[in-house]
Amino acid sequence: MKKLLSALMLLASFNVLAADPQIGTDFDKTTQNIASDTPNKIEITEVFWYGCIHCYLMDPILTAWVKKLPADVIFKRVPGLPRADWAPMAKAYYALEDLKLIEKLHTPLFDAIHKQKILNPTDEAAAIDWITKQSGLDRKKVDESFKSFSMNTRLNRAAQVFRASGATGVPTIIIDGQYVTSSTMAGGNDQALKVADYLIANVRSARAAAKK
């Protein structure tokens, strides 16, 4: 009886361990460490593209998750830029940031592409027209944001982040500049966020141990 009880306890212990996300399967190390803009916080970065249907489906789930993040965690987005035809939507995101329109137009831009199907995500002129119409701003102001000198700097940075993360697609979630996960790796959108929670806890523990 004692042997049976010991075996069952060992099996239960193994199942707990096996339930933890596994490196190389559910998540991986980034190709290079990515410097954080807020090193005093645990930084979570979503790499995404407005033209990606998977990013569109992930967005409401991710938004709800972000609202519940603890105070020591900060979230940001970086447009994915592995190729030139993704640049118009990367510019659109940064233009929305510049013009303080993220809260107003982030979801509608996704909807215009995937729900209403009225916007080609690779057409920069169409993106400028759409933002102008939706915001009520002068088209020249929107156009200037798309073509600003700082835009080139941010696009270069976005491309660097994509390469350094080791991402092979979007959406990809980067945790503390050290780890990446995705719905493909983890087996679904909800699972990817659970993996992110697991890694956040591990990073938090590692930081606390380093301070001792």
Secondary structure, 3 states (H helix, E strand, C coil): CHHHHHHHHHHHHHHHHHHCCCECCCEEECCCCCCCCCCCCEEEEEEECCCCHHHHHHHHHHHHHHCCCCCCEEEEEEECCCCHHHHHHHHHHHHHHHCCCHHHHHHHHHHHHHCCCCCCCCCHHHHHHHHHHHHCCCHHHHHHHHCCHHHHHHHHHHHHHHHHHCCCCCCEEEECCCEEEEHHHHCCHHHHHHHHHHHHHHHHHHHHHHHC
